[in-house]
Amino acid sequence: MFCQEKIRVALYVQKAALNFIDAGKRVQYKLSEDVTRAGFGIGADELAVIVRSHDMKSLENHGGVEGLAKKVTVSLTDGVVPADVSLRQKIYGYNRFAEKPARSFWMFVWEALHDLTLIILMVCAAVSIGVGIATEGWPAGMYDGIGIVLCIFLVVLVTAVSDYKQSLQFKDLDKEKKNIIVQVTRDGCRQKISIYDLMVGDIVHLSIGDQVPADGVLISGYSLSIDESSLSGESEPVNVTQRKPFLLSGTKVRDGYAKMLVTAVGMRTEWGRLMVTLSEGGEDETPLQVKLNGVATVIGQIGLAFAVLTFLVLTIRFLLVKAQHGEITNWSVSDALTLLNFFAIAVTIIVVAVPEGLPLAVTLSLAFAMKKLMSDKALVRHLSACETMGSATSICTDKTGTLTTNHMVVHKIWTCGRTIKIEGNKSEDVLQSSIAGGVLNMLLQSIFQNTGAEVVKGKGGKNNVIGSPTETAILEFGLLLGGDFKIHRKESEILKVEPFNSDKKKMSILVSLPNGGEHRAFCKGASEIILKSCSKIINADGKAEPLSEEQKRCITDVINGFACEALRTLCLAFKDVKVTSNEDSNRITEDNYTLIAVIGIKDPVRPGVREAVKTCLAAGITVRMVTGDNINTAKAIARECGILTDGGLAIEGPTFREMNPQQMEETIPKLQVMARSSPMDKHKLVTHLRKEFSEVVAVTGDGTNDAPALHEADIGLAMGIAGTEVAKENADVIIMDDNFTTIQNVARWGRAVYINIQKFVQFQLTVNIVALMLNFISACISGSAPLTAVQLLWVNMIMDTLGALALATEPPHDGLMKRPPIGRDTAFITRIMWRNIIGQSIYQLIVLVVLQFQGKRLLKLSGSDATAVLNTVIFNTFVFCQVFNEINSRDMEKINVLRGIFDSWLFIMVMVSTVAFQCIIVEFLGAFASTVPLSWELWLASILVGAASLIVAAILKCMPVDKCKEAATAKHHDGYEPLPSGPDMA
């Protein structure tokens, strides 16, 4: 909203400036040599200003739209010629907006260095190097300090690389979001191109829900209404006519359809100029990130308390020892270095305790899911949709194109009392002979006049039909009957068009007849709606005769029969209108039509949909079909898809609309199909599901009127192929292939994201507890910390960045869709997680504390380096405990944590690199990390102690968890429904 307000203010300021300039002196534009040499008659700036300032006078001076077309050397029927493309782009520019330069890698490094704890550690390292060299000489005195510096460098580098890669990925996704497909006429052929390839001179075709892709002027159109609220903030639509023909980039088509001539692209458009002063904000934090930031703050505060306590205990013990030896007044540089080391350990405990990896894990997991979903034909527009989809309990889906293939063909037609089955192998003559001559002519007129589709010449001279799948099917049927699109269109002049929309469920058109004495209205749409408006029926001679109630009942039976065969049914009708002199002569009336035919269109169910629906039902997700189709068609398709079951309910939109709240409360739980629904019915259903039943609702939509429901839903899913730009803009996810199976895949990944982050949190909290408690207990008892600052920093690296990489990017497995949805209003850390965290922490602490105080005796260590060897073994054992605990965290409930481990190459890579680097640190970097090389027996002991955590995890998973609270909420969709656990899950 804030960004939109800024745009509105910027627009008004700009308009005021333009009016002020215009009031002064009109700018005289001169053609540059480049423009003249290229053969154009108008420059890019002058052309852009005409539309931007709505300068009707200048447009008329240039000869109107036709004059402009001549000056940019383009035909208004054939469009741009391919040979002109590069020259045209050179003179008039590319349709791309100037973007804020991407932040460089070094900017991410600089940001990572700004972490307060890392800055404190850098100061500690610098002091350590100075004091160390003074006391121990060069180079021995600098090893501790350099070790800390190297660890800081490694942490910063890994954090910066990770953040930089995510920023590049989000930039690519953002570019994909803005890549709109536009329909243009080029070289006489209608074709689809990317918005980025649009240029001045292009002839663009606009229809309801489209975004105007560039500035331009209207060539021709009907009932064109434009929503300019994205630019001006004004909600009232603007009617664009030949008197006011200006169209601005970034606005939306609310009604009608049109052809426009592009006059300005990219930074010369109104939208482009505004974008110079405004930069789009980054992605908001997702609900899970907000929740985890709270968790991170609490853990950080606990870590701070432990750090302060550890520092105080170490310092007090040190002072007491000095006092015992009578040296409390004698201070040396080495004493200062000891205190500095205590401080460094305390700061490092804070570094380890602050789980900066939590937000990183969420971002990594969501980005990984977004990338994978992109390759699976789902474009995630809002990050939060990924995690919310994991909690979805209900999916309200369209039928056409989502559950069905959207490849439609006319399968049956009823006219003059008989049903004709259309088979592709039947010749034109056979089909023509089966339909009476008088009826055939009227049928072809109705098909070719009353259509939003077009027959255009494609590449190679082949005729292509461009339009919605339903329109395409009807036009193809007209061509099969031997009709000619251009001839029938030339017979009459179109006076008025009322395009199809989801509320009226019909399309109407008014044309003037060749004799000039009459007008004729054609309408087509939902069978029962058109049938209600008919009072006559066409007979075999092509004449209209009264339609009796008996005939209406017979036709209703025909419609229901078609619908029961899962056919989409449409009625075609016409009405002759006398020409009058009053203002309403061009109004399309609603009644007294003559029925021509009932058409049954076949749209087969998509392969794999039944299995996808079955998977959703098994996952506790209710699937409801909400469609504008006939109830019998809807029921037939719903049964085929497995949506409509024996106990399920199928109702019509008008019935649902009239229900009182109590009836709705009784009906909605059983509701599986809603037919003949309007967009507001869908909105009402979604609102009730969310507010009254506390469901997490995902909704699919493709039309402009679906925008309210998409916006109201927890997750709006817009169709990438059939969807309008308005629908896509209000959606959270765009389903690029319009396929229900892809929706099920989004839910699967949503669950994976949530559970992956839970795994990571379980792993991280275990490391936090053990690292904090070990150093604290050791400081209290022995006066020294077994883990040095450098060692703790390395553990922090394993825990935060590498742990996030390994656990947050695990791909989903089939088991995720065999459990109930994840409740969104529950505590993120479940009892099962606490059981695993506490159990593992106790095991690790016992092992490490025993090693700390009894290690020399147990491992039979002696000699001058016994303490150094023991501290190295403790460090090594601690790291291997985390490595194996990371493997444990792959599944919080099942004993078999190794299943599918090789499916995640990133997990394997992190494990291998962690172990390899640990070997290097222990064996070769002793001077920096305060370690000494270990014998193979001690290596084996460290690994075995770490591996024993796998056995501990198996025992823990056999321990039952009290689920009484969760069980109470299991009846409701907003409570967390616990996942099954125990040894039977192995």
Phi, psi and omega in degrees: 000320181298317180297319181294321179296320178298319179298316182298314180298315180300321181294315181296319178300315182296316180297319179299318179297317181296318179296322179296315179298317183296324180292334179281266185228129178292130182291133176264116182267137176247141180288132177281164180298321181300317181294314181296315181297326181283350177092012179264154184252007180208142181276162184298318183292316180297317180298319181292320183293324181305313182283317185298322181263008180051046186274090183293326182296314179296321180298316179295322179298330179271004177091025178069200182296318180298319180296316178298317181301319179294321183288336175259016177045061178221145177272134181287349177259323186261340179077197184291142176268134183309327182295335183275348193307304185296321180293317180298318179292326179294319183280315188257353175094172181258154180274066178225142180264147176294130181250155173299133180302138181296144179292135182284167179301322183292334176294322178290323176297315181299318179295319180297327180288346183277001178297126187301315182295324179292324179296316179300317180296324178296318178297316178301316181297316181297315179296318181301317180296314181299309182292320182300314181294322181295325184266317186255354179081178180266135000260000187302324185288344185263353187299314181301311181297315180296324178301315179296317180299316180298319179296317178299315179302316181295316179300313181297316182297311181296318179297315182295316179299314181299311181295320181296317180297320179295320182296321178295320181295316180293328178294317178297318180294322180295321178296320180294322179299324184272356182279091182270142176269128185244141176265124181228163169254121176228134178054036177079359182246136175279130183210164179257133179225165176285148178303331181290340181265001182290147180216165178299133182102346179293142174263110185257138177259125182244142174219177186308131176091350180286154171265136176290118191277348180199171174286146180189183178237149182289131174267306177202158179174174182226132174049041185282118180237127187245134176266110182259016186297332179294335178262312189259342184082355179277128185278341181290128179291153180254127177276124180258123181227182178296334178282329177232079192267012189272133180237134184250141179301141177090349177275168185239147176277115181273326180206158177083184173213160188198167169244138179229152176261124180286128181245341179209141179230162173061230187285353177270352179281164177302315181295317181299318180295323178291324182293342177297320185271346183238138174241135183295137179290161179286177180293133177293158176294142179280161179305323180292321178296320178298314181298317183286331175297324176295316177300314182299320180297314180298313180298319179300319179294319177297317179299319179298316179299315179295321180297314179297316179298315180299314180298316180296315180298313180298316182293314180298316178299318181298316180294321179296319178298315179299319180295319178300323181270006179068027183249019185297335180263349181262109181244135178241174178296325180294327176295318178298320180295322178298313179297323178297320178296321177300316180296319179298320179296318180297316179296320180294325176300320177296316179303315181292320185289322181288109185275071179295348178288344182295303177299324179299318180298319179296311181299314179301313183295315180293319180295319179297315179297318180299318181295316181293319179294328177300317179286342177263020174072032174229120180260112181276117181273327180235127183307319185298336182298327180301311184283325180295324182298335178292339180260359185303131178248348182212136175239121174259111188245146169291166176264301188294123176085337180264307177270335180251170188284342184067015174255097191259146174219145175290121184258324179217152174221137175247126176206145180052038173083004178226148180260131179242128177272129182266118177243135186303331184275355178287139181282165179302318183296318181298316181294316180298320182290336181278348177244128183302145186305311181298323180288320183301316182296316179293323179298315180294320176302313182298318181294312188275334178278313187266074181214148174261000180262172179221148171263117184237159178277121179268188178294138181085008177079003182282141178285129176239144175259125180243124180166189178292157182304322180294312179299319181298317181299317182291317178296318179298324177295319177299319178293324178296328178280001177094010180285160178236116186304310186293319181296313181294326180290328182282342182299325186225157176262132180281125181261321181207145178231133170244097186297159178295137167217166189292340180280309183282331182058033175203162176235136180231153179213143178243127181233156175266136181281154184303328182290346175081350183271338186226160169251158176228132177256135174244142171219152177213154179163204182306129190307309186291330180290314179293318181300322179297327183273003181261135175243352181226169177219145181281140177259181186298338180272359181085011180262153179271137175225156184302145181260113182279164177298323178299315179297321179300318178296319179297317181293321177300320177296321178297314180300313180296323178298315177300315184296322179294340175271014180065031177263141172283131183250138177225148173249143175248136181213163178217168177205129176274132186240131177286140180281128177239166183271351183287171186293335184273013184297335180261012178280135180271117183285166187255350187226180179060039177275164176250123182286131178261308186199160169248127183249135176249117184253131181269131177222094188296153176292139180295144174296139176090351183292317181302317180294320181295319178296317179300318178298317180297317180296320178295333181272007179080018179256120178280130179254124177240137177266125177239110189223157176271000185283170175303144185297324180290321175298314181300314181296319181297315180292319181297321177294319180297327181275347182087013180278314182272115180254177185300321182271000186280164184242137175237123180228171178259153182308310181302323178295315180298320183301323186271359182288146173274168184306322181293318178297320179298319181298326179280326187278314190304317180301330181267349185292124179238335180223129170239115182256166181046041183269148174265165177303327180288331174296317180298317180298317180296317179298314180298315180300315180295317180300320183284314189273319183272328184249002178052038179272155172261111193252131171252136182231138175261151178201153178229333184270165178301321183287349177281350185306316180300317180293319179298321181288322182288326184293159175294320178227115176267127181245109180264149180278130184285328183268305184275344187286145175276165180296328179295316179298315182296323182291333180268000184264160175266329180227138175253121179274100191297329182255010178055030189251134180297328179301325178293324178297316178299324179293324178296318178297320180297315180291326177300318178292321180298317180302310184297312184290324177300320181288324175299318178301314183295318180297317178302314180296314185292319180296325178298313180297317179303308183300313184295313182298316181294310184293321181299309181294324181291311180300315181296319179296320181293319187272312187254346180083008177221158179256125183291333180257121181282172180301315181297316180296319179295324178295321177294319177297321178299321178296314179300316189287314187277286190286307183292322178298318178297316179301316185288311189270329185281351183245021177290131179290156181289153176241165186299333181298336181298329182264021176240020181225162182293164178297157179274122179292140184270345184258028184251166173297134184293321180270110185276171179296325179298318178297316180298321178302313181293318181297308183295316180300312180293320181298315180299314180300310183297318180296317179301311182300312185288323178293319176299316178297321183296318186257338180236009186299317182298319181289316182294321183266002179055052179263137177211172180100177185292333183262013184302316181296317179298318180295316181298315179298324178293318179297318179299313179300313182296316180295318179301314180296316181291330173299320180290322179300312181286330177291330175296321176293319176303323185287352179299330175218125186279347186234322184277146182288321182281091182273353183271350183296127178075013183297328182278356176283339180253093183296330181293321178298313180299317182297318179295317179299312182297314182293324178298311181295317181298315182289328177297319178298318181295316181300312184291314188276328190238341184249033183303321182299325182272322188260005181058042178240165173231153179300142182252153175286164182296331179295318181289325174299314181297318179299316180299315182294318182295319178297318177296316182295332180298340179294337175295320179291318178301317180298318180298318179295316180301320183290344176276346181280125181291148178249132179295119185244022186301320182291316180296322181298326180294327181270354183296339180288336184254151183282345183269357178266154179287122180264111189296149180276148181297144181218174179115173184296336180292346179274358182293000000 
